[in-house]
Amino acid sequence: MKNLNNEEIKMTLGERLSLLRHVNKISQRVMAIHCGINERTYKNWEHGLTTPTNARLLVIAEKFHVEPAWLILGTGNVIL
């Protein structure tokens, strides 16, 4: 199994955030509001430029009813 570097993990996390947003049919602006952050910060997360804290990811997982392990690591079931 290939070990992922930090950049690959960020990209994968950004893709999961984008998928979650698209499934819920909301814009980046609305997702940022749900996360309690500004839109630019959220866009940076999706593009893998910055990474949200695990605490923030747990809040997102709870709010959108997805498994934290899936959101943070890409493992496990998607839906709670």
C-alpha positions as CSV (number, residue, x, y, z in Angstrom):
1,M,0.0,0.0,0.0
2,K,1.3,3.4,-0.9
3,N,2.1,5.9,1.9
4,L,0.4,9.2,1.2
5,N,2.4,12.4,1.8
6,N,0.8,15.5,3.4
7,E,0.0,17.1,0.0
8,E,-1.9,14.0,-1.1
9,I,-3.8,13.8,2.1
10,K,-4.8,17.5,1.8
11,M,-6.0,17.0,-1.8
12,T,-8.0,13.9,-0.8
13,L,-9.6,15.8,2.1
14,G,-10.4,18.7,-0.2
15,E,-12.1,16.3,-2.6
16,R,-14.1,14.8,0.2
17,L,-15.2,18.2,1.3
18,S,-16.2,19.1,-2.2
19,L,-18.1,15.8,-2.6
20,L,-20.0,16.5,0.7
21,R,-20.9,20.0,-0.5
22,H,-22.1,18.8,-3.9
23,V,-24.2,16.0,-2.5
24,N,-25.9,18.5,-0.2
25,K,-26.3,20.9,-3.2
26,I,-24.8,23.9,-1.5
27,S,-22.3,26.5,-2.6
28,Q,-18.9,27.1,-1.1
29,R,-20.2,30.2,0.5
30,V,-23.1,28.3,2.2
31,M,-20.7,25.6,3.3
32,A,-18.4,28.2,4.8
33,I,-21.3,29.6,6.7
34,H,-22.1,26.1,8.0
35,C,-18.5,25.8,9.1
36,G,-18.4,29.2,10.8
37,I,-15.5,30.4,8.6
38,N,-15.1,32.8,5.6
39,E,-15.5,31.6,2.1
40,R,-11.8,32.1,1.2
41,T,-10.8,29.8,4.0
42,Y,-13.2,27.1,2.9
43,K,-12.1,27.4,-0.7
44,N,-8.5,26.9,0.4
45,W,-9.6,23.7,2.2
46,E,-11.2,22.3,-1.0
47,H,-8.1,23.2,-3.0
48,G,-5.7,21.7,-0.5
49,L,-4.0,24.9,0.2
50,T,-4.7,24.8,3.9
51,T,-6.1,22.1,6.2
52,P,-8.9,22.5,8.8
53,T,-8.3,21.4,12.3
54,N,-9.6,18.0,13.4
55,A,-12.0,19.8,15.7
56,R,-13.5,21.7,12.8
57,L,-13.7,18.5,10.8
58,L,-15.6,16.8,13.6
59,V,-18.1,19.7,13.6
60,I,-18.6,19.3,9.9
61,A,-19.0,15.5,10.2
62,E,-21.7,16.0,12.8
63,K,-23.5,18.7,11.0
64,F,-23.7,16.7,7.7
65,H,-24.1,13.3,9.4
66,V,-21.0,11.6,8.0
67,E,-18.5,9.4,9.8
68,P,-15.6,11.5,11.1
69,A,-13.1,8.8,10.0
70,W,-14.4,9.1,6.4
71,L,-14.1,12.9,6.4
72,I,-10.7,13.1,8.1
73,L,-9.0,10.0,6.7
74,G,-11.1,8.7,3.9
75,T,-11.8,5.4,5.6
76,G,-14.9,3.7,7.0
77,N,-18.5,4.3,6.1
78,V,-19.6,7.6,4.8
79,I,-23.0,7.9,6.5
80,L,-23.5,7.8,10.3
